[in-house]
Amino acid sequence: MKNVNLKKLIATLGATALISTGLVVAVAAPAQASTPVCVEDAKTGVITCDGALSNGAKYRTMVPSNYGGTFFFWQHGVRPSYAYPGYVAPTGVEQMSPTSVNHKVSTVKPMLQLGYGIAAYDCSSNGLHGWNTADCVEMLNELVTITKKRISITKTVVYGGSMAGAILTPYIEKYPTGADAVGVLAGVSPSIANTLKSGCDFLYIFSVFFDPTIKGCTVMGTKGVPGHMAVLGDFAKVGALLTKWSVDYGSSPIAYPAPLAAAGIPQRSALLLAGLIAGIPTKSGHMDGISTNATLIPEGSINSTVAILENAQDFLGTAYFGGQGVAEVVGAGFYDNTKTNFSALLADEDLGRFTVGLSGDDAVNAMLATLAAYPRVEGVPASVAKLAALDKSKFDTTKPVVLLSNEADRLVLSGNQVHYVNKAKAVYEARLAAWEKRLADAKDQPEITFLLKNKPVWNTVSMYAVTPDTYTKFTATGAPDLTAPVAISGVGHESFTKEQLMTWVRVLASSAKTGKVPSQTVLNTILPKVPYLNTDPDYQPAELKYQD
Amino acid sequence: MNLRKPLILTVVASALVGSLVMNGFSATAASVPGVSSTEIVLGMQLPQTGGASPGYNKIDDAARAYFDYVNSKGGVNGRSIKLVAKDDTYKAGVTITTARELINNDKIFAFFGSVGTQTHLSVVKDINRRGIPDILVNSGYSGFYTDPKKYPNSFGGLGTYTVEAKILGKYLKEKYADKKIGILYQSDDFGRNALAGLTAAGLKFEAKKTAASFVSGTHGSIGLGTQIGQLKANGVEVVIIAAVSSATAVAYATAAALAYKPTKWAVMSVGADSTTFQTILGARGTPLATSAALLAGTISASHIPAAGDADDEFVKAFKKINTDFNKGPDKTWDFNVLHGMNIAYIATSALMGTGKDLTRAKLVSYMEKNGAKLSNAAFSPLGYSASTHEAFTGFWLGEYDASLLLKPLDGKRVVYTTDSGSGLVTVSNYQRPAIAADALPKVA
């Protein structure tokens, strides 16, 4: 059995490859990329190759002994270039395939068991990461290209999480034959500008109501370590506020600006307002937005206020580190809120639902009036324009695209997936309308036959992991228990159950094989078997506040 | 150059296109969610349990009773009507989940009669985005209906709070010109709508003195006791309440406990059902005689007959159906039961009128074009049109007597009508068509 597998694998590797158990062998590769070094695991038969792309960035491929020809190329998310407490800037291939922090899940083993080849690389340019999406598009293309030359690949899947959405969408548009299917997990829908504006709004509101020394997105843009440190310093101020609120639930009155301080509005109401304006989920790992408790959480919107508090830290991570990464690309001053109507960003349904948490109509009116009158941030036009153009995509790929997000993702808001679907659907509908017109106008049989064979298809699946209905736990004192296990599904960033992740992977493999996403009928038989995976093809948990 | 298309090709192309269209049509018709050859499935969200549920938790059973009656007579165009109700406990977070269940699990054709303003606000945008009809919504919040471009599939099931408040406000302003008039209202779009209507009628309120807002429904009524105390401290003589039944009842009980006796109470109709009022206070240990004494003399409004109006032909017909078909845990006849049956009657009319080839788009179109002609128990016509989806355009005012029957003011029922905008309050001359002997709608 071992010999058979080895023979099959050698056949996939091409004539120049030589493999033996435990033996390091040089494999031919394009001139600019380094030669990968391959090792076969004696126990599993998996052959792991480590190499470097032409710019020196590391990559790894893993091929199981039962490899069937389908190869998955993993694109990781954003990686700050510099260390900060609790984070060490990665230098290699730390993640080979989708993982889940909440569930401590790795999909490497099950994917290999299914006979898929897997690859991943470190998207670093000159040793740095950040928002280097344009470089990543080219590096991913290089990885796919050199791997295809080395290994026999019948179906190619490019897939990735988080920032990867802003890489994979431009990638497949630039290299239409570069993959047979595209998978985006909790991904940014290009451009990040939409989410970033909300993050900057969130920080701006913090500077108005909580601490005028907070610079928010205006602190971003200085390149290198000095810029990183400046961002960290500002983040620390916000972090101190979040820490304080986690103890007193923001019960102290708003301190700034002076006229509003006299109103006695609790800080938590301003936090909730800021979260609703920015579109932060009103459910979190521990807070379901519903459960109540007679003392500290007497009403659903208070529950959601704590949810926003719990989600804020990660969301601010997006704002600060994503923002700094973007600022290094587009320049300082990318944020401009001189024309922002904050009242319009507070949705009717949120105002109705969260009245108590917002401390009632008078408090809402006072806070919105303050925001309307407060001095605004004027951006640098060139940077604002560059941000608007960043990762610009047409959403017009005809390849199968399979999306999966948590409904309450606190870092890359689930509205990103909604945004992708709406943009892609608009393109599809325009294409369909044009096709229908061409068919109606068709003059000869060959053209009609051609058109009938080439009818546009909707080739996107949008899946969401949803939360249980309720899951908030309370301590004996009536406080929400933020140390309890987080919700089993639907919360966190890139945190899914193993079943959810592997369903996404299988749907991707199937789509790559056929060129089409599974029909809704097929999905209706697959998805209900996976706990907390939404089955509704038209489900949209939330929209981004900005829709460019 | 001959630009004329060869005839044979034209025929082929037309046939193919026609075939596609026909296939597409057939596929669409066959796949309308919630509609089969034998059944139409409707979904309702309402508080069946929890603090805000008393009274409203009877609407689904009443509507279902009427639908069961219709089904017993052969249904609508050969299809029976099935009503699936979900308990959202009046919590918007739950409403989002129950809506998802109704759409995905129960595969409903349309939302029908969903109860609550802030709860419905949490789902109305999504329902409309999906093109699902959202008919006879049990909220008088005008924001759902006055801009059909915003919510094209939502149609009211109550007169708007603005219309009712304008009518009530005009009367109170004239009748109690020498009294200090105050308002106790829910801090949500229900309360704000009512406040806007009363203000449009010329009443003026002063925040934190004669205007007191509180939060109702989700966990008791937060701040209600303090607000009653505020009205008392400011010498308010006429108190208008714009709140759900549970909060209204607690407001009365709180006032009694504070020995606060305004000259007059006036309560918006959705919070003023006498049976519900007594049930809620009864659960708090208040004897029936005491609760009756509290409510007696209260002014309220109604778009339909008083539930206790035994001579009204709709009341008689619906009451019998309630007796024969209502399988709910509490089918005690009251305003909520009458109203639940009436909106089921209207829904049945609309489904009949839309016809056998039922689609979501056709129902919405029918409601918009013909809904205003659908007669029912109300004393004013439905306001549905292309420019507004407001329901009942008129109310009559009454006062509870000692037996808690809402009797027309000054002994004669006068129906007033207005709009949710700046229109004047006028007397309606609408003549309600009679109900058929079999209590089924007759739709052309």
Interface residues (C-beta under 8 A of the other chain):
Chain A: T282 K283 D288 G289 I290 T292 P298 E299 G300 N303 S304 D348 E349 G352 R353 T355 V356 G360 D361 D362 L439 A440 A442 K443 D444 Q445 I448 L452 V466 D469 N534 T535 D536 D538 Y539 Q540
Chain B: K5 P6 L9 V12 A13 L16 V17 L20 K91 A92 G93 V94 T97 R100 I103 N104 T117 Q118 L121 S122 V123 V124 K125 D126 R129 R130 G143 S187 D188 D189 R192 A207 S213 V215 T218 H219 I222
